[in-house]
Amino acid sequence: MKLYLSSHRMGDRFEELVAALPRGAEVAVVSNAVDHVPDVERQAYADQAFDVLATFRERKLKPYELDLRTYFGRRAILFANLKSTRLIWATGGNSFLLRRAMRQSGLDDIIRRRIDEGSLIYGGWSAGAVVAGPDLAGIELMDDPAVAPEGYAAEPVWQGLGLLDYTIVPHYRSDHPEAPAAERAAQAMLERGQPLRTLRDGETVIVQAGQGRVRRSA
């Protein structure tokens, strides 16, 4: 498996991702998409709504929080520290903020290189799925490109990771607060002929190792 991308949280095929990893594999959880959210609110979400680290631990994996701000301008150190990591999992939030963090830390190049080597799976939900595409055009109708907390570059990064040849639009026609914005984003992309895939909450996109095709859940 190369990619596991979900609209919301772990998606409906999470056990397939777990099965693709060796028992006890290290998982780097990247939550920089919510760096604009106060720490107390982030902790409350983990305590009361959903704890992604606990979810991985329950599957006998070894997750850890990877704060990309620690590695801004320190790509070589990040590359070395990720050597034994088998999955990078990016959570939801602001797609432009996440993409900035990946660019400023060099994680974007590391992900592409490690996937090409077959030594890493990239996964994530919402913003984590969005940035996997070729660009973020249209996502400004869902996320504010101007959000840039202290330490972040002012200019947004519009180029995606290029792991897919289309942009994922999450929360499409779902019971989610961002569903109306997702509808507008998808419509804008369709009108300009931009390749896209809409995902309802629960749906996932999986790309298997050695395959160029995308396998999407029903």
Beta strands, then each sheet from edge to edge (+ up, - down):
strand 1: 3-6
strand 2: 26-30
strand 3: 62-65
strand 4: 85-90
strand 5: 121-125
strand 6: 167-169
strand 7: 196-198
strand 8: 204-207
strand 9: 215-216
sheet 1: 3+ 2+ 4+ 5+ 1+ 8- 9+
sheet 2: 6+ 7+
end
